[in-house]
Amino acid sequence: MTKVNFGRVILGGLLAGLVLNVGDYLLHVPVLGDQWKSVMTSLGLPEPEPGKIVWFVVMDFILGISLVWLYAAIRPRFGAGPRTALAAGLAVWFFIWLWCFGSTMVMGLYPAKLVMLTILWGLFEVPIATISGAWLYKEA
């Protein structure tokens, strides 16, 4: 078994993070921006200030690196390529988007339609980001 090439994990992870950031911007500003603004107002919360937006941008890059690391970690067992990257992306989507974010809908924190659209968006966004980052990953 070969060792994980952490330089390539970072490189691929930054690409995956870029894909996540672009996808999140598209979802949360032009697509669902007005709906999110309405929900946040109904919860008595202000619009995110620039410092909080920077936090989300950084977290998407960290998530991108984590996605490529997971791909690299399961690659010896499942083989290199897009199918393994898809499996890694879907696993992360399940635990974050479906499980965690879906729980906010079950608890009634956010409207079901808004949560379901976000979960569905993530079902495409996360695997695309993972496959993009895995494309740059090479073993040492």
C-alpha positions as CSV (number, residue, x, y, z in Angstrom):
1,M,0.0,0.0,0.0
2,T,1.3,3.4,-0.9
3,K,1.3,6.5,1.2
4,V,-1.0,9.4,0.7
5,N,0.5,12.2,-1.3
6,F,-0.4,15.1,0.9
7,G,0.8,17.7,-1.5
8,R,-1.6,16.4,-4.1
9,V,-4.3,16.2,-1.5
10,I,-3.9,19.9,-0.8
11,L,-3.8,20.8,-4.6
12,G,-6.8,18.7,-5.4
13,G,-8.6,19.8,-2.3
14,L,-8.1,23.5,-3.3
15,L,-9.8,22.8,-6.6
16,A,-12.6,20.9,-4.9
17,G,-13.0,23.8,-2.5
18,L,-13.2,26.2,-5.4
19,V,-16.0,24.1,-6.9
20,L,-17.8,24.1,-3.5
21,N,-17.4,27.8,-3.1
22,V,-18.7,28.6,-6.6
23,G,-21.6,26.1,-6.1
24,D,-22.5,27.6,-2.7
25,Y,-22.4,31.1,-4.0
26,L,-24.7,30.2,-6.9
27,L,-27.1,28.4,-4.5
28,H,-27.1,30.9,-1.7
29,V,-27.1,34.2,-3.6
30,P,-28.9,34.1,-7.0
31,V,-30.9,30.9,-6.5
32,L,-32.1,30.9,-2.9
33,G,-30.8,34.2,-1.6
34,D,-34.1,35.9,-1.1
35,Q,-35.6,32.8,0.6
36,W,-32.6,32.5,3.0
37,K,-32.9,36.2,3.7
38,S,-36.6,35.8,4.6
39,V,-35.9,32.8,6.8
40,M,-33.1,34.6,8.7
41,T,-35.3,37.6,9.2
42,S,-38.1,35.3,10.6
43,L,-35.6,33.8,13.0
44,G,-34.5,37.3,14.1
45,L,-31.0,36.9,12.7
46,P,-29.1,39.5,10.7
47,E,-27.6,38.9,7.3
48,P,-24.1,37.4,7.5
49,E,-21.4,40.0,7.8
50,P,-18.3,39.8,5.6
51,G,-16.2,38.1,8.3
52,K,-18.8,35.2,8.5
53,I,-18.8,34.9,4.7
54,V,-15.0,34.5,4.8
55,W,-15.5,31.7,7.4
56,F,-17.7,29.8,5.0
57,V,-15.3,30.3,2.1
58,V,-12.4,28.9,4.2
59,M,-14.6,26.0,5.5
60,D,-15.4,25.1,1.9
61,F,-11.7,24.9,1.1
62,I,-11.1,22.7,4.2
63,L,-14.0,20.5,3.2
64,G,-12.5,20.2,-0.3
65,I,-9.2,19.1,1.1
66,S,-11.1,16.6,3.3
67,L,-12.9,15.2,0.3
68,V,-9.7,14.6,-1.6
69,W,-8.1,13.1,1.5
70,L,-11.0,10.7,1.8
71,Y,-10.7,9.8,-1.9
72,A,-6.9,9.1,-1.4
73,A,-7.6,7.1,1.7
74,I,-10.2,4.8,0.1
75,R,-8.4,4.6,-3.3
76,P,-6.3,1.5,-2.4
77,R,-9.4,-0.5,-1.6
78,F,-11.8,0.8,-4.3
79,G,-9.3,1.7,-7.0
80,A,-8.4,5.0,-8.6
81,G,-10.8,7.0,-10.7
82,P,-14.1,8.8,-10.8
83,R,-16.2,6.0,-9.3
84,T,-14.2,6.0,-6.1
85,A,-14.3,9.8,-6.0
86,L,-18.1,9.6,-6.5
87,A,-18.3,7.2,-3.6
88,A,-16.2,9.5,-1.4
89,G,-18.3,12.5,-2.3
90,L,-21.6,10.7,-1.7
91,A,-20.4,9.5,1.7
92,V,-19.7,13.1,2.7
93,W,-22.9,14.3,1.2
94,F,-24.8,11.8,3.2
95,F,-23.3,12.7,6.6
96,I,-23.3,16.5,6.1
97,W,-26.1,17.4,3.7
98,L,-28.6,14.7,4.2
99,W,-28.0,13.7,7.9
100,C,-27.0,17.0,9.5
101,F,-28.8,19.6,7.4
102,G,-31.8,17.3,7.0
103,S,-32.1,17.2,10.7
104,T,-32.7,21.0,10.8
105,M,-35.7,20.4,8.6
106,V,-37.0,17.6,10.9
107,M,-36.6,19.9,13.9
108,G,-38.5,22.6,12.1
109,L,-35.7,25.1,12.1
110,Y,-35.8,25.8,8.4
111,P,-38.6,25.3,5.8
112,A,-38.7,21.9,4.2
113,K,-38.6,23.1,0.7
114,L,-35.5,25.2,1.3
115,V,-33.7,22.3,3.0
116,M,-34.7,19.8,0.3
117,L,-33.5,22.1,-2.4
118,T,-30.2,22.6,-0.6
119,I,-29.8,18.8,0.0
120,L,-30.6,18.1,-3.7
121,W,-28.1,20.8,-4.8
122,G,-25.4,19.2,-2.6
123,L,-26.1,15.8,-4.1
124,F,-24.6,17.1,-7.3
125,E,-22.2,19.8,-6.0
126,V,-20.2,17.5,-3.6
127,P,-19.6,14.6,-6.0
128,I,-18.6,17.1,-8.8
129,A,-16.2,18.8,-6.3
130,T,-14.7,15.5,-5.2
131,I,-14.3,14.2,-8.8
132,S,-12.6,17.5,-9.7
133,G,-10.2,17.3,-6.8
134,A,-9.5,13.6,-7.4
135,W,-8.6,14.4,-11.0
136,L,-5.5,16.3,-9.7
137,Y,-4.6,13.6,-7.1
138,K,-1.7,11.3,-8.0
139,E,0.1,8.9,-5.7
140,A,3.7,9.9,-4.7
